[in-house]
Structure formats: structure tokens, C-alpha cells
Amino acid sequence: MSRASFYIPLGVFVLILSMGYVGFDLGARNDLPSALINKPFPNFNARLLNDPEQTVTREQLLGRPTLVNVWATWCPTCLSEHEQLMLIAANTDVQLIGVNYKDRPEKALQWLAQFGNPYDLVLDDRDGLLGIEMGVYGAPETFLLDANGHVVYKRVGDINPRIWRAELAPRLKALGVAITDAAEQESKDS
Amino acid sequence: MAQAFAIRGVFGRLGLLVWLLGQASAVFSASQIDTFEFASAVEERRFKALIQEFRCPKCLNTNLAGSDAPIAQDLRKVVYRLVVTEGMTDQEIRDYLQARYGDFVLYDPPFTSRTWYIWIVPLALGGLGLLVLLRLRRSVPKHTGGLDPSEQARLKRIVGDTQQDRVESKQR
């Protein structure tokens, strides 16, 4: 009996301690699961950043795997992941779509001119409404869509070489995206 | 950024202090900054209850009403639009936000395969505690209030000795 009265509270204490350890792990913050995983990417009708006369809808993105990257000029992390996005654009045939989120179009265009434009298309989401449809709560966020427009993966935070190697590249390969050896070589070097 | 904070001289510092105080008062009045107009008191009450109810996705433990984060401001506008313009019911608005931001925005999470443990664990721990308490109570020996003969003899011996001591010390 006295053993039980010692070990049971001890066990409960260790249980609570381990739950706290897991639950308050700061790394888990980025793992906030997207409500969109395995669901269709939301419908939208957005203007193009460089040509406001033209609008793009969800249907126009379908047919091939697509990365949708939410970025803004006010977001320092977006600048730090920009180099990796340029590498992805240069060395894979994935469709790369930018969503310019709550930004000023003239600033965004200047940013792309200065640092280079990795995107096939950039959507203008200056009021953040498309962001709300996507469940965006801070830039940068990146969604991977399969050819049918279903969200298979979401990353909150920057796409760095580690994330590219460990999480993004394998998923792109699984979706049939061609990746040149140079991409893997360069990301290993950096 | 660094240049903006390179505050030099007494006046620079005073200016910084005034600026910081201004920021602080802005924080305290944060929830009153948005100006929303309502056609009816019912709509206003619903709006206020809803923004109290949802968690700000960017913050760990602040609701939409209490957060200054840009996303919370945006979502307050969304809730306003859904209540006033779209005329959605409270449940439809909950579903709308949950579909986009997940269970995280609900302070009252549904019972699902991913959330079962936050419901079960407190109940299980409470039950375990009750069990331990009961077993501890049962293991305490029953106390009848009296002493058995051998204990009485021992008591008598001790108390008797003490009384004897007292008598002896008085005689000295």
C-alpha cells in the first residue's frame, strides 16, 4: 500500500511533467495544423500584381503541382527565404505562385525588380481577403498543391535549405516534379 | 531600424519616453480603436460575444477582442461582415472560421481523434486522485478511541513515573 501511495502520485507527477514538456515545446508552435490539409485550395478571383487588368482564378492553377507562397515586403523572413525560392524556380518545374499579402503593389514590384522574381504569377492580395480564405495568419506561409488543387502540405515560416531538403523536395518528387541535381547540390552547399 | 532607435541626448530620450507612453495608452485602448456601427443592439451583442469567443490565430492565448495583431484586426472585420452584411448565424460563423483556421481558433475544441486526450486526461486524473484518496483512507487503522490493556499499562507506567518525579522534586 505504501508503495502505491508513493508510486501513483509520482507517476501522475511525471505524466503532468511530460505533458507540459510536449505541450509547451516552442517548436510545436509552427506545427499549427492547417485546416486545409487534404482539402481543396479555396476558390478565388485575384488580380495579377503586374497587370491589375487581368484576374486569375483557382482553375487556372490546376493541372500541375503548385507551390503557393504568401509573402510581403514588410516581412523580413520573406526576404531571407527569397534565395531558396529563386533556387526552386531555377531548378524545378513546379509552378510557383506568389500571393502578395497585405502589401503595397508598387513596393512589391520594386522588391521583385531588386531581388529577382521567382514566381510564375504573383497575385495581388492587398486587403488580405485571399489570405483569410487560406487561413494565413502571418507571412511567409507556403502551401503545396497537387495537380487537382488539393493542399498536401503547408509550411508556416521560411523555406530554408533544411526545410527544402527534409520536407519540400521529397513531397515535390512524390508529386512527379522534376528536380535537377543542381538544386540538391546547391542546397547541400548552403 | 537601428537608426530609428539611435536616440541621442536628453531631448531625444524625453521624446522617446513620450512616444513610449503614447504607445502604452494605445495598447490599453486597443479594443476600442475599431469603429463598427450596428443597426441593432442584438447584432452588436452577437459581434462582441463572437470576438470574445474566438482565439487569435497568431497569439497563443488571446482572443480576437483582446489582440492587437494584424490578423486579429482583420478577423474582427470578417466577423463584423459575417454578422452584419452576410447575416450568418453564430454557428455558421464558427464553422466559417474553423474551416479556415482549424480547431485552434475555438477555445471550446470539439471531441475528435486528435483532441480526445484534452477531455479524457483531466477526468482520468480526477478519477485516479479519488481512487488514491479512497485507498489511503481505507489503509488508516480503525481508531476505536480506547487503548488496549498493554497500551494502558504503558501509559500508566509513564504517567506514574512523571507523577512520582514531581512528588520527589517538591520534597527537595
Chai-1 contact restraints between the chains, C-beta under 6 A:
chainA,res_idxA,chainB,res_idxB,connection_type,confidence,min_distance_angstrom,max_distance_angstrom,comment,restraint_id
A,M1,B,S139,contact,1.0,0.0,6.0,A-B,restraint_1
A,S5,B,L136,contact,1.0,0.0,6.0,A-B,restraint_2
A,I8,B,V132,contact,1.0,0.0,6.0,A-B,restraint_3
A,L32,B,F104,contact,1.0,0.0,6.0,A-B,restraint_4
A,P33,B,G102,contact,1.0,0.0,6.0,A-B,restraint_5
A,A35,B,A99,contact,1.0,0.0,6.0,A-B,restraint_6
A,A35,B,R100,contact,1.0,0.0,6.0,A-B,restraint_7
A,A35,B,G102,contact,1.0,0.0,6.0,A-B,restraint_8
A,G128,B,D74,contact,1.0,0.0,6.0,A-B,restraint_9
A,I132,B,V78,contact,1.0,0.0,6.0,A-B,restraint_10
A,G135,B,R100,contact,1.0,0.0,6.0,A-B,restraint_11
A,G135,B,Y101,contact,1.0,0.0,6.0,A-B,restraint_12
A,Y137,B,P57,contact,1.0,0.0,6.0,A-B,restraint_13
A,Y137,B,K58,contact,1.0,0.0,6.0,A-B,restraint_14
A,Y137,B,I71,contact,1.0,0.0,6.0,A-B,restraint_15
A,G138,B,K58,contact,1.0,0.0,6.0,A-B,restraint_16
